[in-house]
Amino acid sequence: KRIPIKKVGMRNVELPLQIFHTGLQKSIEVKGTFSSYCNLVEGVKGINMSRISRTLIDVIENNDFSQNKNVFAMMELFSTTLQEAHNTDNIFTKVKFDYPIYTQSPYTTLSSPEYAHIVLETNLEQKVLKKYLTVSRVGMSLCPCSKEMSLLKNNLSEADLALLNTLPSNL
């Protein structure tokens, strides 16, 4: 008896990916880390693993996603193309990348990137596409009490404290 298998595929395939950066209003290149799996329907012995990476590369090379502000359109094309290539009814695709968010320092007004970790996932079952987005980012802030602690105010000599008190309060 032939038993269907729920998940076969590849993970951590790294490819350059052009995406539209909404803050910069231009295309940027990020390193996308892709994973893709499909089910094996009853009667199918296996899949050609290289077909997954080849399909991803073909979709990236033959389509311009750099001006498309909807990255899920790219993921949908990956999923439908892979579903056709594997002749299966269930395709899972995931891409992870770091997205630079440029922020200004409140004191110097210098801009520097802080990265948000983005994970886009699609699950195409039959003809129904489900989309998932995960965004994680480390945030930092500095309140007046943190500023005092960062200056080690409590460990300063009286002369240093007097000098500190002469500084403007907005530093």
Secondary structure, 3 states (H helix, E strand, C coil): CCCCEEEEEEEEEEEEEEEEECCCCEEEEEEEEEEEEEEECCCCCCCCCHHHHHHHHHHHHHCCCCCCCCHHHHHHHHHHHHHHHHCCCEEEEEEEEEEEEEEECCCCCCEEEEEEEEEEEEEEECCEEEEEEEEECCCCCCCHHHHHHHCCHHHCCHHHHHHHHCCCCCC
